[in-house]
Amino acid sequence: MPLASFPVPRRTVLAGAAATAAVAALSGCGGSGDSTTGASGGTLTAGFDNEPVTLDPALSSAISSDRNVLNLFFDSLLRQRRDGTFEPALATKWTEKGTEVVLELRQGVEFHDGTPFDAEAVVFNLKRIADPATRSTKAAALASVTDVKATGARTVTLTLKAADPLLLTQLAHEPGMIASPAALKKGAETFGRKPVGTGPFAFRRWRSKVQLTAERNAKYWGKGEDGQSLPLLEKVVLRFVTEAKVLRAELATKGVQLVRALPPEEYKQLAADPKIKITDEGVRRNYYASLNVTKGPFRDPRVRAAFAQAVERDAVGKAAAGGDYDIAPSFATADDWFYDGSIAPLPHDPAKARATLDKAGLRGKVPITLLARRRAPDPTVAELLQSQLTAAGFAPKVEVLEFQTQLERMQRQEFDAAILVIDIPRLDPSLSFDPYFASDGPSNWSGLKDSKLDALLDEGLSTDDQAARKAAYVEVQRRIVANNYWVFLHQAKSPLIHSADLRGIALDVDGQWRLERARLGA
């Protein structure tokens, strides 16, 4: 039976009404809510604060930012709506047969290099992700798949170990983004700089630390509601600008028409400008401090507890988000179906933090290194934490780094504590917690090897019963907080910010741009 025709879709059960309501504004029709009828053409210039490390979706790790760019060049097999249901993309039909999932593929689609999109291309991509030699950050997403075969020119059959309630969600994200096999065979490094997919825009040029240019894919398969060929824009230019003040000035003077993110202190200065549109679509930027448990002082749970007791979250939120923030003990928002208000971090208590360090045998100031990214408001967050930690008996040294350097240090566990951020909510808790807290997670910065936590994460993936899944993920959160593996700081509002004459922007299921229907002008 086609999954898309279930009266009560499986993913609706998984996602829950609360999560849907929290971000209902981000419909697949476009976050701006505008019709795409009208003149096409023109160049959209966007200010982008997070230059990707790679544009290979199998290797990408910065989900919150990279997918904005990947969505230009790649289509996924499916797309997921905010209510948890699916719609066709490169696959037009999907059917479950016990432990098999059969995908019927769209006809007449070409990759940007002119090679055909077909079943063999899908098999090549999925097997590449699963191949340990690829070292894909998405391998765990396809762990339930034991075999992939082309069972027809336009038919792919996936064989599973057991029914996987999240497989279709994965195929609607990076694991289901299909790249040109011919381009991939030139090597991952080459492909990561010159991506070739089937998406609405084709790659043209990437000048590191300056800008990336994409041009309209004239052979794109997508059509607008009125039958008009997509995309509407002729060109998209992403300018890499990390200074928030510069991004704000560029938007105000029409140097750019769209920005990925601005801190509240900057976007509030644009609130009265009729040429700028600022819309809260429900996206939040969840700041956190990851603690390295593999070596150094934070191997000791007592020292992690002292760190948590030293942090005053509201003070950080007020300074970094100007009052436009929420406090929560994890990546869950208050509207998420897996949220539990009884989970609470250790309260702010510098005296207890000092006493906890004393009990751990650490007298005097405890030296630690705190990494932060060179982009507002991260240095501000780091400075506040430095002050709070110093008052509690630590001697923190802050290192402010470029994003790629910070990620490389964290991947090698060459840090004590590090400040980072992800965009939430994500439609399913597995997308929020598994990459960061599973022992084999691609973003397990802390170096966790917690078998009990792994078992809870596996339990959350083993069923589509929402009550059972909530119980598992509540215990996941409780264990993370109880062990102070990470210290969650605040959830800052992150509105969609763009020129008023830019219309038709869509946001995908997790809040990243889709620009095929975007257009400039009245």
Buried (B, 14 or more C-beta within 10 A) or exposed (E): EEBBEBEEBBBBBBBBEBBBEBBEBBBBBBBBEBBBEBEBEBEBBBBBBBBBBBBBBBBBBBBBBBBBBBBBBBBBBBBBBBBBBBEBBBBBBBBBEEBBBBBBBBEEBBBBEEBEBBBEBBBBBBBBBBEEEBEBBBBBBBBBBEEBBBEEEBBBBBBBEEBBBBBBBBBBBBBBBBBBBBBBEEEBEEBBBBBBBBBBBBBEEBEEEEBBBBBBBEBBBBEBEEEBBBBBBBBBBBBBBBBBBBBBBBBBEEBBBBBBBBBBBBBBBBEEEEEBBBBEBBBBBBBBBBBBBEEBBBEBBBBBBBBBBBBBBEBBBBBBBBEBBBBBBBBBBEBBBBBBEEBEBBEBBBEBBBBBBEEBEBEEEBEBBBBBBBBBBBBBBBBBBBBBBBBBBBEBEBBBBBBBEBBEBBEEBEBBBBBBBBBBBBBBBBBBBBBBBBEEBBBBBBBBEBEEBBEBBEBBBBBBEBEEBBBBBBBBBBBBBBBBBBBBBBBBBBBBBBBBBBBBBBBBBBBBBBBBBBBBEE
